[in-house]
Amino acid sequence: MNFSYWEIKSWLTNIDFTIIGSGIVGLNCALQLKKMYPQAHILIFEKGILPQGASTKNAGFACFGSLSEILDDLNTHTEAEVFDLVEKRIEGLQLLRQTLGDTTINYQAFGGYELFTENDNLFENCLSKKQHINNLLKPLFKAEVFSVKDNSFNFKNIKNQYIFNAFEGQIDTGKMMSALLQKAQSKGIKILNNITVESFTEDQNSVKIKTNQFEFSTSKLMIATNGFSSQLNIPNVKPARAQVLITKPIKDLHIKGTFHLDQGYYYFRNIDNRILFGGGRHLDFKTEETTEFAQTKLIQNKLEALLKTTILPETDFEIEQRWSGIMGVGKQKKAIVKQLSNNVFCGVRLGGMGVAIGSLIGKELAEITLN
């Protein structure tokens, strides 16, 4: 790179903390580091024009898990672990709302609904275990979380009742990320876009970082790359692509809330008189285990078919946009927040719950530098 004296002096000299990734985790990590170390020089590298991954590409669900998702988690986690997962999601959402404010992120508490297909016995299974899960979560919410409601939105080809969750909300993802970026920059945190970190090496007191543009040294390195973590040799994190579409505005749209279908593998919501609809990863897990931003006919056709037959069966609609985001998942739902070596730390594997836990994971990532 053809850097000037001023550029090197102002952007790349005496860097205390370098963060890879300007998503929810990376920005919250930077803000917490600035709170803990007010004089620190903090630099964030972002490989995209905007935050890549899932932070600006998610559906904006302020949720902590549908009833069937929680029951499914109990197949691979203990009750104590599931309780801890939900608690962290609640804590993370509260931190996000405190950090930015409900008005800024357009937080709406419309509640969440889980839909069940007609020929599936999942609904009966959820009903039979609803009270047990309500009892499990009561210490967190001080109330019954899950209840039953009739199909008031007139969806088709589903059971005539939903499982309702009054504690679920939705946000405007773009407003959230824009506000986080502004907040970080107002604190003097520097962000360089279109920079891909290719590798790093460490000595006793610093980390030497090689990017696609230049090399430089930093005192500490914080990795917040979630679905792209395997590219920096962080184990136990697999990429998981989520495909999404959104309709053009629909006149007199009566649907309000966040909706889950098929154990949360499909999800949709209202936004700006449109329906945003995503999911379908379970139709082809292997293909969707990728860091490539793209859509597939298999999943997009299924999303459109469900819109026509289930969500908007009596409403004309047009698709305006399609996109995808990359999540980080693993065998366990618990995020990985740990010190990798003397001066390298990571906060990754958010398991598709980035909106809920991203703020908290960023804070925890910053705080492990105190140990």
Contacts in CASP RR format, 6 or more apart in sequence:
PFRMAT RR
TARGET T0000
AUTHOR 0000-0000-0000
METHOD contacts of the structure
MODEL  1
MNFSYWEIKSWLTNIDFTIIGSGIVGLNCALQLKKMYPQAHILIFEKGIL
PQGASTKNAGFACFGSLSEILDDLNTHTEAEVFDLVEKRIEGLQLLRQTL
GDTTINYQAFGGYELFTENDNLFENCLSKKQHINNLLKPLFKAEVFSVKD
NSFNFKNIKNQYIFNAFEGQIDTGKMMSALLQKAQSKGIKILNNITVESF
TEDQNSVKIKTNQFEFSTSKLMIATNGFSSQLNIPNVKPARAQVLITKPI
KDLHIKGTFHLDQGYYYFRNIDNRILFGGGRHLDFKTEETTEFAQTKLIQ
NKLEALLKTTILPETDFEIEQRWSGIMGVGKQKKAIVKQLSNNVFCGVRL
GGMGVAIGSLIGKELAEITLN
1 213 0 8 1.000
1 214 0 8 1.000
3 12 0 8 1.000
3 214 0 8 1.000
11 43 0 8 1.000
11 190 0 8 1.000
11 192 0 8 1.000
12 43 0 8 1.000
12 214 0 8 1.000
12 216 0 8 1.000
14 41 0 8 1.000
15 41 0 8 1.000
15 42 0 8 1.000
15 43 0 8 1.000
15 216 0 8 1.000
15 217 0 8 1.000
15 218 0 8 1.000
15 219 0 8 1.000
16 37 0 8 1.000
16 40 0 8 1.000
16 41 0 8 1.000
16 42 0 8 1.000
16 218 0 8 1.000
16 219 0 8 1.000
16 220 0 8 1.000
17 30 0 8 1.000
17 33 0 8 1.000
17 37 0 8 1.000
17 40 0 8 1.000
17 41 0 8 1.000
17 42 0 8 1.000
17 43 0 8 1.000
17 218 0 8 1.000
17 219 0 8 1.000
17 220 0 8 1.000
17 221 0 8 1.000
17 222 0 8 1.000
17 369 0 8 1.000
18 42 0 8 1.000
18 43 0 8 1.000
18 44 0 8 1.000
18 45 0 8 1.000
18 207 0 8 1.000
18 209 0 8 1.000
18 218 0 8 1.000
18 220 0 8 1.000
18 221 0 8 1.000
18 222 0 8 1.000
19 26 0 8 1.000
19 29 0 8 1.000
19 30 0 8 1.000
19 42 0 8 1.000
19 43 0 8 1.000
19 44 0 8 1.000
19 45 0 8 1.000
19 222 0 8 1.000
19 223 0 8 1.000
19 224 0 8 1.000
20 44 0 8 1.000
20 45 0 8 1.000
20 197 0 8 1.000
20 221 0 8 1.000
20 222 0 8 1.000
20 223 0 8 1.000
20 224 0 8 1.000
20 225 0 8 1.000
20 232 0 8 1.000
21 44 0 8 1.000
21 45 0 8 1.000
21 46 0 8 1.000
21 47 0 8 1.000
21 51 0 8 1.000
21 52 0 8 1.000
21 224 0 8 1.000
21 225 0 8 1.000
22 44 0 8 1.000
22 45 0 8 1.000
22 46 0 8 1.000
22 51 0 8 1.000
22 55 0 8 1.000
22 181 0 8 1.000
22 184 0 8 1.000
22 191 0 8 1.000
22 193 0 8 1.000
23 46 0 8 1.000
23 51 0 8 1.000
23 53 0 8 1.000
23 55 0 8 1.000
23 56 0 8 1.000
23 177 0 8 1.000
23 180 0 8 1.000
23 224 0 8 1.000
24 55 0 8 1.000
24 176 0 8 1.000
24 177 0 8 1.000
24 180 0 8 1.000
24 354 0 8 1.000
24 355 0 8 1.000
24 358 0 8 1.000
24 359 0 8 1.000
24 362 0 8 1.000
25 224 0 8 1.000
25 226 0 8 1.000
25 347 0 8 1.000
25 348 0 8 1.000
25 350 0 8 1.000
25 354 0 8 1.000
25 358 0 8 1.000
25 361 0 8 1.000
25 362 0 8 1.000
25 365 0 8 1.000
26 44 0 8 1.000
26 222 0 8 1.000
26 224 0 8 1.000
26 362 0 8 1.000
26 365 0 8 1.000
27 44 0 8 1.000
27 180 0 8 1.000
27 181 0 8 1.000
27 183 0 8 1.000
27 184 0 8 1.000
28 95 0 8 1.000
28 99 0 8 1.000
28 180 0 8 1.000
28 358 0 8 1.000
28 359 0 8 1.000
28 360 0 8 1.000
28 361 0 8 1.000
28 362 0 8 1.000
28 363 0 8 1.000
28 366 0 8 1.000
29 222 0 8 1.000
29 224 0 8 1.000
29 347 0 8 1.000
29 362 0 8 1.000
29 363 0 8 1.000
29 365 0 8 1.000
29 366 0 8 1.000
30 42 0 8 1.000
30 44 0 8 1.000
30 184 0 8 1.000
30 187 0 8 1.000
30 189 0 8 1.000
30 366 0 8 1.000
31 99 0 8 1.000
31 180 0 8 1.000
31 183 0 8 1.000
31 184 0 8 1.000
31 187 0 8 1.000
31 189 0 8 1.000
32 362 0 8 1.000
32 363 0 8 1.000
32 365 0 8 1.000
32 366 0 8 1.000
32 367 0 8 1.000
33 40 0 8 1.000
33 42 0 8 1.000
33 222 0 8 1.000
33 366 0 8 1.000
33 369 0 8 1.000
34 40 0 8 1.000
34 42 0 8 1.000
34 187 0 8 1.000
34 188 0 8 1.000
34 189 0 8 1.000
36 366 0 8 1.000
36 367 0 8 1.000
36 369 0 8 1.000
36 370 0 8 1.000
41 190 0 8 1.000
42 188 0 8 1.000
42 189 0 8 1.000
42 190 0 8 1.000
43 189 0 8 1.000
43 190 0 8 1.000
43 191 0 8 1.000
43 192 0 8 1.000
43 218 0 8 1.000
44 184 0 8 1.000
44 189 0 8 1.000
44 190 0 8 1.000
44 191 0 8 1.000
44 192 0 8 1.000
45 192 0 8 1.000
45 195 0 8 1.000
45 196 0 8 1.000
45 197 0 8 1.000
45 211 0 8 1.000
46 52 0 8 1.000
46 191 0 8 1.000
46 192 0 8 1.000
46 193 0 8 1.000
46 194 0 8 1.000
46 195 0 8 1.000
47 193 0 8 1.000
47 194 0 8 1.000
47 195 0 8 1.000
47 196 0 8 1.000
47 197 0 8 1.000
47 228 0 8 1.000
48 193 0 8 1.000
48 194 0 8 1.000
49 193 0 8 1.000
49 194 0 8 1.000
50 56 0 8 1.000
50 177 0 8 1.000
50 193 0 8 1.000
51 177 0 8 1.000
52 228 0 8 1.000
52 326 0 8 1.000
53 226 0 8 1.000
53 227 0 8 1.000
53 228 0 8 1.000
53 325 0 8 1.000
53 326 0 8 1.000
53 327 0 8 1.000
54 226 0 8 1.000
54 227 0 8 1.000
54 242 0 8 1.000
54 325 0 8 1.000
54 326 0 8 1.000
54 327 0 8 1.000
54 328 0 8 1.000
54 350 0 8 1.000
54 352 0 8 1.000
54 354 0 8 1.000
55 173 0 8 1.000
55 177 0 8 1.000
55 354 0 8 1.000
56 173 0 8 1.000
56 174 0 8 1.000
56 177 0 8 1.000
57 173 0 8 1.000
57 242 0 8 1.000
57 244 0 8 1.000
57 323 0 8 1.000
57 324 0 8 1.000
57 325 0 8 1.000
57 326 0 8 1.000
58 173 0 8 1.000
58 242 0 8 1.000
58 325 0 8 1.000
58 352 0 8 1.000
58 354 0 8 1.000
58 355 0 8 1.000
59 173 0 8 1.000
59 244 0 8 1.000
59 258 0 8 1.000
59 267 0 8 1.000
59 268 0 8 1.000
59 269 0 8 1.000
59 276 0 8 1.000
59 278 0 8 1.000
60 170 0 8 1.000
60 171 0 8 1.000
60 172 0 8 1.000
60 173 0 8 1.000
60 176 0 8 1.000
60 269 0 8 1.000
60 355 0 8 1.000
61 168 0 8 1.000
61 169 0 8 1.000
61 170 0 8 1.000
61 258 0 8 1.000
61 267 0 8 1.000
61 269 0 8 1.000
61 355 0 8 1.000
62 93 0 8 1.000
62 96 0 8 1.000
62 107 0 8 1.000
62 168 0 8 1.000
62 169 0 8 1.000
62 170 0 8 1.000
62 171 0 8 1.000
62 258 0 8 1.000
62 355 0 8 1.000
62 356 0 8 1.000
63 89 0 8 1.000
63 112 0 8 1.000
63 165 0 8 1.000
63 168 0 8 1.000
63 169 0 8 1.000
63 258 0 8 1.000
63 355 0 8 1.000
63 356 0 8 1.000
64 86 0 8 1.000
64 89 0 8 1.000
64 90 0 8 1.000
64 93 0 8 1.000
64 167 0 8 1.000
64 168 0 8 1.000
64 353 0 8 1.000
64 356 0 8 1.000
65 86 0 8 1.000
65 89 0 8 1.000
65 260 0 8 1.000
65 353 0 8 1.000
66 114 0 8 1.000
66 163 0 8 1.000
66 165 0 8 1.000
66 260 0 8 1.000
66 263 0 8 1.000
66 264 0 8 1.000
67 114 0 8 1.000
67 126 0 8 1.000
67 129 0 8 1.000
67 130 0 8 1.000
67 133 0 8 1.000
67 146 0 8 1.000
67 163 0 8 1.000
67 165 0 8 1.000
68 114 0 8 1.000
68 122 0 8 1.000
68 125 0 8 1.000
68 126 0 8 1.000
68 163 0 8 1.000
68 260 0 8 1.000
68 263 0 8 1.000
68 264 0 8 1.000
69 260 0 8 1.000
69 263 0 8 1.000
69 264 0 8 1.000
70 82 0 8 1.000
70 86 0 8 1.000
70 133 0 8 1.000
71 125 0 8 1.000
71 126 0 8 1.000
71 129 0 8 1.000
71 133 0 8 1.000
72 263 0 8 1.000
73 81 0 8 1.000
73 82 0 8 1.000
73 85 0 8 1.000
73 333 0 8 1.000
74 82 0 8 1.000
76 331 0 8 1.000
76 332 0 8 1.000
77 85 0 8 1.000
77 332 0 8 1.000
77 333 0 8 1.000
79 136 0 8 1.000
81 334 0 8 1.000
82 136 0 8 1.000
83 136 0 8 1.000
83 137 0 8 1.000
83 140 0 8 1.000
84 334 0 8 1.000
85 333 0 8 1.000
85 334 0 8 1.000
86 137 0 8 1.000
86 140 0 8 1.000
87 140 0 8 1.000
88 335 0 8 1.000
88 357 0 8 1.000
88 360 0 8 1.000
89 353 0 8 1.000
89 356 0 8 1.000
89 357 0 8 1.000
90 140 0 8 1.000
90 356 0 8 1.000
91 360 0 8 1.000
92 356 0 8 1.000
92 357 0 8 1.000
92 358 0 8 1.000
92 359 0 8 1.000
92 360 0 8 1.000
93 355 0 8 1.000
93 356 0 8 1.000
93 359 0 8 1.000
95 359 0 8 1.000
95 360 0 8 1.000
95 363 0 8 1.000
96 105 0 8 1.000
96 171 0 8 1.000
96 176 0 8 1.000
96 355 0 8 1.000
96 358 0 8 1.000
96 359 0 8 1.000
97 105 0 8 1.000
97 107 0 8 1.000
99 180 0 8 1.000
99 183 0 8 1.000
99 359 0 8 1.000
100 176 0 8 1.000
100 179 0 8 1.000
100 180 0 8 1.000
100 183 0 8 1.000
101 107 0 8 1.000
104 175 0 8 1.000
104 176 0 8 1.000
104 179 0 8 1.000
105 171 0 8 1.000
105 172 0 8 1.000
105 175 0 8 1.000
105 176 0 8 1.000
105 179 0 8 1.000
106 171 0 8 1.000
106 172 0 8 1.000
106 175 0 8 1.000
107 169 0 8 1.000
107 170 0 8 1.000
107 171 0 8 1.000
108 169 0 8 1.000
108 170 0 8 1.000
108 171 0 8 1.000
108 257 0 8 1.000
109 168 0 8 1.000
109 169 0 8 1.000
110 168 0 8 1.000
110 169 0 8 1.000
110 170 0 8 1.000
110 256 0 8 1.000
110 257 0 8 1.000
110 258 0 8 1.000
110 270 0 8 1.000
111 164 0 8 1.000
111 165 0 8 1.000
111 166 0 8 1.000
111 167 0 8 1.000
111 168 0 8 1.000
111 169 0 8 1.000
111 257 0 8 1.000
111 258 0 8 1.000
112 164 0 8 1.000
112 165 0 8 1.000
112 166 0 8 1.000
112 168 0 8 1.000
112 169 0 8 1.000
112 257 0 8 1.000
112 258 0 8 1.000
112 259 0 8 1.000
112 260 0 8 1.000
113 149 0 8 1.000
113 153 0 8 1.000
113 162 0 8 1.000
113 163 0 8 1.000
113 164 0 8 1.000
113 165 0 8 1.000
113 257 0 8 1.000
113 258 0 8 1.000
113 259 0 8 1.000
113 260 0 8 1.000
114 126 0 8 1.000
114 162 0 8 1.000
114 163 0 8 1.000
114 164 0 8 1.000
114 165 0 8 1.000
114 259 0 8 1.000
114 260 0 8 1.000
114 261 0 8 1.000
114 264 0 8 1.000
115 155 0 8 1.000
115 158 0 8 1.000
115 159 0 8 1.000
115 162 0 8 1.000
115 259 0 8 1.000
115 260 0 8 1.000
115 261 0 8 1.000
115 310 0 8 1.000
116 122 0 8 1.000
116 123 0 8 1.000
116 126 0 8 1.000
116 158 0 8 1.000
116 159 0 8 1.000
116 162 0 8 1.000
116 163 0 8 1.000
116 261 0 8 1.000
117 157 0 8 1.000
117 158 0 8 1.000
117 159 0 8 1.000
117 261 0 8 1.000
117 262 0 8 1.000
118 157 0 8 1.000
118 158 0 8 1.000
118 159 0 8 1.000
122 263 0 8 1.000
123 159 0 8 1.000
123 161 0 8 1.000
123 163 0 8 1.000
126 163 0 8 1.000
127 148 0 8 1.000
127 163 0 8 1.000
130 146 0 8 1.000
130 148 0 8 1.000
130 163 0 8 1.000
133 145 0 8 1.000
133 146 0 8 1.000
134 144 0 8 1.000
134 145 0 8 1.000
134 146 0 8 1.000
137 145 0 8 1.000
138 144 0 8 1.000
138 145 0 8 1.000
141 167 0 8 1.000
145 165 0 8 1.000
145 166 0 8 1.000
145 167 0 8 1.000
146 163 0 8 1.000
146 164 0 8 1.000
146 165 0 8 1.000
147 163 0 8 1.000
147 164 0 8 1.000
147 166 0 8 1.000
148 161 0 8 1.000
148 162 0 8 1.000
148 163 0 8 1.000
148 164 0 8 1.000
149 161 0 8 1.000
149 162 0 8 1.000
149 163 0 8 1.000
149 164 0 8 1.000
150 160 0 8 1.000
150 161 0 8 1.000
150 162 0 8 1.000
151 158 0 8 1.000
151 159 0 8 1.000
151 160 0 8 1.000
151 161 0 8 1.000
151 162 0 8 1.000
153 254 0 8 1.000
153 255 0 8 1.000
154 314 0 8 1.000
155 310 0 8 1.000
155 311 0 8 1.000
155 313 0 8 1.000
156 309 0 8 1.000
156 310 0 8 1.000
156 313 0 8 1.000
157 309 0 8 1.000
157 310 0 8 1.000
157 313 0 8 1.000
158 261 0 8 1.000
158 310 0 8 1.000
168 257 0 8 1.000
168 258 0 8 1.000
169 257 0 8 1.000
169 258 0 8 1.000
170 257 0 8 1.000
170 258 0 8 1.000
170 269 0 8 1.000
170 271 0 8 1.000
171 355 0 8 1.000
172 271 0 8 1.000
173 355 0 8 1.000
176 355 0 8 1.000
181 191 0 8 1.000
184 191 0 8 1.000
185 191 0 8 1.000
194 213 0 8 1.000
195 211 0 8 1.000
195 212 0 8 1.000
195 213 0 8 1.000
196 211 0 8 1.000
196 212 0 8 1.000
197 209 0 8 1.000
197 210 0 8 1.000
197 211 0 8 1.000
197 232 0 8 1.000
198 210 0 8 1.000
198 211 0 8 1.000
198 212 0 8 1.000
199 209 0 8 1.000
199 210 0 8 1.000
199 232 0 8 1.000
200 207 0 8 1.000
200 208 0 8 1.000
200 209 0 8 1.000
200 210 0 8 1.000
200 221 0 8 1.000
200 232 0 8 1.000
200 344 0 8 1.000
201 207 0 8 1.000
201 208 0 8 1.000
202 208 0 8 1.000
202 341 0 8 1.000
202 342 0 8 1.000
202 343 0 8 1.000
202 344 0 8 1.000
204 342 0 8 1.000
205 219 0 8 1.000
205 343 0 8 1.000
206 217 0 8 1.000
206 218 0 8 1.000
206 219 0 8 1.000
206 343 0 8 1.000
207 217 0 8 1.000
207 218 0 8 1.000
207 219 0 8 1.000
207 220 0 8 1.000
207 221 0 8 1.000
207 343 0 8 1.000
207 344 0 8 1.000
208 215 0 8 1.000
208 216 0 8 1.000
208 217 0 8 1.000
209 215 0 8 1.000
209 216 0 8 1.000
209 217 0 8 1.000
209 218 0 8 1.000
209 221 0 8 1.000
219 343 0 8 1.000
220 343 0 8 1.000
220 344 0 8 1.000
220 345 0 8 1.000
220 369 0 8 1.000
221 343 0 8 1.000
221 344 0 8 1.000
221 345 0 8 1.000
222 345 0 8 1.000
222 346 0 8 1.000
222 347 0 8 1.000
222 365 0 8 1.000
222 366 0 8 1.000
223 229 0 8 1.000
223 232 0 8 1.000
223 234 0 8 1.000
223 340 0 8 1.000
223 344 0 8 1.000
223 345 0 8 1.000
223 346 0 8 1.000
223 347 0 8 1.000
223 348 0 8 1.000
224 346 0 8 1.000
224 347 0 8 1.000
224 348 0 8 1.000
224 362 0 8 1.000
224 365 0 8 1.000
225 231 0 8 1.000
225 232 0 8 1.000
225 234 0 8 1.000
225 348 0 8 1.000
226 237 0 8 1.000
226 326 0 8 1.000
226 327 0 8 1.000
226 328 0 8 1.000
226 347 0 8 1.000
226 348 0 8 1.000
226 349 0 8 1.000
226 350 0 8 1.000
227 237 0 8 1.000
227 238 0 8 1.000
227 239 0 8 1.000
227 240 0 8 1.000
227 291 0 8 1.000
227 326 0 8 1.000
227 327 0 8 1.000
227 328 0 8 1.000
227 329 0 8 1.000
227 348 0 8 1.000
227 349 0 8 1.000
228 239 0 8 1.000
228 291 0 8 1.000
228 326 0 8 1.000
229 237 0 8 1.000
229 328 0 8 1.000
229 346 0 8 1.000
229 348 0 8 1.000
229 349 0 8 1.000
230 237 0 8 1.000
230 238 0 8 1.000
230 239 0 8 1.000
231 291 0 8 1.000
234 336 0 8 1.000
234 340 0 8 1.000
234 346 0 8 1.000
234 348 0 8 1.000
236 330 0 8 1.000
236 331 0 8 1.000
236 336 0 8 1.000
236 349 0 8 1.000
237 328 0 8 1.000
237 329 0 8 1.000
237 330 0 8 1.000
237 336 0 8 1.000
237 348 0 8 1.000
237 349 0 8 1.000
238 289 0 8 1.000
238 328 0 8 1.000
238 329 0 8 1.000
238 330 0 8 1.000
239 289 0 8 1.000
239 290 0 8 1.000
239 291 0 8 1.000
239 326 0 8 1.000
239 327 0 8 1.000
239 328 0 8 1.000
239 329 0 8 1.000
240 281 0 8 1.000
240 288 0 8 1.000
240 289 0 8 1.000
240 326 0 8 1.000
240 327 0 8 1.000
240 328 0 8 1.000
240 329 0 8 1.000
240 351 0 8 1.000
240 352 0 8 1.000
241 281 0 8 1.000
241 288 0 8 1.000
241 289 0 8 1.000
241 290 0 8 1.000
241 291 0 8 1.000
241 292 0 8 1.000
241 293 0 8 1.000
241 294 0 8 1.000
241 324 0 8 1.000
241 325 0 8 1.000
241 326 0 8 1.000
241 327 0 8 1.000
242 278 0 8 1.000
242 279 0 8 1.000
242 281 0 8 1.000
242 288 0 8 1.000
242 324 0 8 1.000
242 325 0 8 1.000
242 326 0 8 1.000
242 327 0 8 1.000
242 352 0 8 1.000
243 278 0 8 1.000
243 279 0 8 1.000
243 280 0 8 1.000
243 281 0 8 1.000
243 288 0 8 1.000
243 295 0 8 1.000
243 296 0 8 1.000
243 299 0 8 1.000
243 300 0 8 1.000
243 303 0 8 1.000
243 322 0 8 1.000
243 323 0 8 1.000
243 324 0 8 1.000
243 325 0 8 1.000
244 276 0 8 1.000
244 277 0 8 1.000
244 278 0 8 1.000
244 279 0 8 1.000
244 322 0 8 1.000
244 323 0 8 1.000
244 324 0 8 1.000
244 325 0 8 1.000
245 276 0 8 1.000
245 277 0 8 1.000
245 278 0 8 1.000
245 300 0 8 1.000
245 303 0 8 1.000
245 304 0 8 1.000
245 319 0 8 1.000
245 321 0 8 1.000
245 322 0 8 1.000
245 323 0 8 1.000
246 271 0 8 1.000
246 274 0 8 1.000
246 275 0 8 1.000
246 276 0 8 1.000
246 277 0 8 1.000
246 319 0 8 1.000
246 320 0 8 1.000
246 321 0 8 1.000
246 322 0 8 1.000
247 274 0 8 1.000
247 275 0 8 1.000
247 276 0 8 1.000
247 277 0 8 1.000
247 307 0 8 1.000
247 312 0 8 1.000
247 317 0 8 1.000
247 318 0 8 1.000
247 319 0 8 1.000
247 320 0 8 1.000
248 274 0 8 1.000
248 317 0 8 1.000
248 318 0 8 1.000
248 319 0 8 1.000
248 320 0 8 1.000
249 272 0 8 1.000
249 273 0 8 1.000
249 274 0 8 1.000
250 273 0 8 1.000
250 274 0 8 1.000
250 275 0 8 1.000
250 312 0 8 1.000
250 315 0 8 1.000
250 317 0 8 1.000
251 273 0 8 1.000
253 270 0 8 1.000
253 273 0 8 1.000
253 274 0 8 1.000
253 275 0 8 1.000
255 270 0 8 1.000
255 275 0 8 1.000
255 311 0 8 1.000
256 270 0 8 1.000
257 269 0 8 1.000
257 270 0 8 1.000
258 267 0 8 1.000
258 268 0 8 1.000
258 269 0 8 1.000
259 267 0 8 1.000
259 268 0 8 1.000
259 269 0 8 1.000
259 311 0 8 1.000
260 266 0 8 1.000
260 267 0 8 1.000
261 267 0 8 1.000
261 268 0 8 1.000
261 306 0 8 1.000
261 310 0 8 1.000
262 282 0 8 1.000
265 279 0 8 1.000
265 280 0 8 1.000
265 281 0 8 1.000
265 282 0 8 1.000
266 277 0 8 1.000
266 278 0 8 1.000
266 279 0 8 1.000
266 280 0 8 1.000
266 303 0 8 1.000
266 306 0 8 1.000
267 277 0 8 1.000
267 278 0 8 1.000
267 279 0 8 1.000
268 275 0 8 1.000
268 276 0 8 1.000
268 277 0 8 1.000
268 278 0 8 1.000
268 311 0 8 1.000
269 275 0 8 1.000
269 276 0 8 1.000
270 276 0 8 1.000
274 320 0 8 1.000
275 307 0 8 1.000
275 311 0 8 1.000
275 312 0 8 1.000
275 317 0 8 1.000
277 303 0 8 1.000
277 306 0 8 1.000
277 307 0 8 1.000
277 311 0 8 1.000
278 303 0 8 1.000
279 299 0 8 1.000
279 303 0 8 1.000
280 288 0 8 1.000
280 299 0 8 1.000
280 302 0 8 1.000
280 303 0 8 1.000
281 288 0 8 1.000
281 299 0 8 1.000
283 298 0 8 1.000
283 299 0 8 1.000
283 302 0 8 1.000
284 296 0 8 1.000
284 298 0 8 1.000
284 299 0 8 1.000
287 296 0 8 1.000
287 298 0 8 1.000
288 299 0 8 1.000
290 326 0 8 1.000
291 326 0 8 1.000
293 323 0 8 1.000
293 324 0 8 1.000
293 325 0 8 1.000
293 326 0 8 1.000
294 324 0 8 1.000
295 322 0 8 1.000
295 323 0 8 1.000
295 324 0 8 1.000
300 322 0 8 1.000
304 319 0 8 1.000
307 317 0 8 1.000
327 350 0 8 1.000
327 351 0 8 1.000
327 352 0 8 1.000
327 354 0 8 1.000
328 348 0 8 1.000
328 349 0 8 1.000
328 350 0 8 1.000
328 351 0 8 1.000
328 352 0 8 1.000
329 349 0 8 1.000
329 351 0 8 1.000
329 352 0 8 1.000
330 349 0 8 1.000
330 351 0 8 1.000
333 351 0 8 1.000
333 353 0 8 1.000
334 349 0 8 1.000
335 347 0 8 1.000
335 348 0 8 1.000
335 349 0 8 1.000
335 350 0 8 1.000
335 351 0 8 1.000
335 357 0 8 1.000
335 361 0 8 1.000
336 346 0 8 1.000
336 347 0 8 1.000
336 348 0 8 1.000
336 349 0 8 1.000
337 346 0 8 1.000
337 347 0 8 1.000
337 361 0 8 1.000
337 362 0 8 1.000
337 364 0 8 1.000
337 365 0 8 1.000
337 368 0 8 1.000
338 345 0 8 1.000
338 346 0 8 1.000
338 347 0 8 1.000
338 368 0 8 1.000
339 345 0 8 1.000
339 368 0 8 1.000
339 371 0 8 1.000
340 346 0 8 1.000
345 365 0 8 1.000
345 368 0 8 1.000
345 369 0 8 1.000
346 365 0 8 1.000
347 361 0 8 1.000
347 362 0 8 1.000
347 364 0 8 1.000
347 365 0 8 1.000
350 357 0 8 1.000
350 358 0 8 1.000
350 361 0 8 1.000
354 361 0 8 1.000
END
